[in-house]
Amino acid sequence: SLVVVLILGLLFPGGRNPLSPKPGWLKKTQALVLMIVALVLVVGSFQEFRGDLKIASGRRHFARGKMKHAVVQLEQGLDQMIWPGQSHLYLGLAQTAFGQPEKAEINYQISLNNRPSFEAHLALAESALNKRNFSVAESHLEVVRNCRPVLGFIHQENFLRGLMLVRQGRLDSAREVFLQLLREDPNQHRALLGLGYLET
């Protein structure tokens, strides 16, 4: 290719046979390699910076409830990111809110593979519940419960367990889960909604 020709031209000027290099060729080679590495790092850093800006914009839209804009910005940012962190999780949450559950589940799984978190397990559990895949949902909920995370995650896990009981038709057990959640924290609005659903 043209790149190979240019590199050989720099290493072996004047058409000299590369199989019989003169003294000093090694230093020239090392310098060229360093230049290429530096160029790659500069380009990569600039791309990562642009990706960071897109991700930050996407998270701001997400916080404001503008899910359509959040999805666009997060997708563009992830295309440019080398180390995405939890950005796939935010994109999945935005896609869920925007009515793209299949895409969201893919991003939840990527987030879990890249950077395991309770949020990813809970999101995948809820996604599985929506498809009535109770065994998969249970496996994610068990991870959260067994790790004994902070109370907020325990409350989310308990709510999803109550939701699973509703989907399984075990309404009395679900009611008890929601009531217990409200006894522990009266601000658990999803539990209150769950109780309202059971009373209708």
Secondary structure, DSSP 4 states (H G I P E B T S, - for coil): -HHHHHHHHHHSGGG--TTSPPTTHHHHHHHHHHHHHHHHHHHHHHHHHHHHHHHHHHHHHHHTT-HHHHHHHHHHHHHH-SS-TTHHHHHHHHHHHTT-HHHHHHHHHHHHHHS--HHHHHHHHHHHHHTT-HHHHHHHHHHHHHT---HHHHHHHHHHHHHHHHHTT-HHHHHHHHHHHHHH-TT-HHHHHHHHHHH-
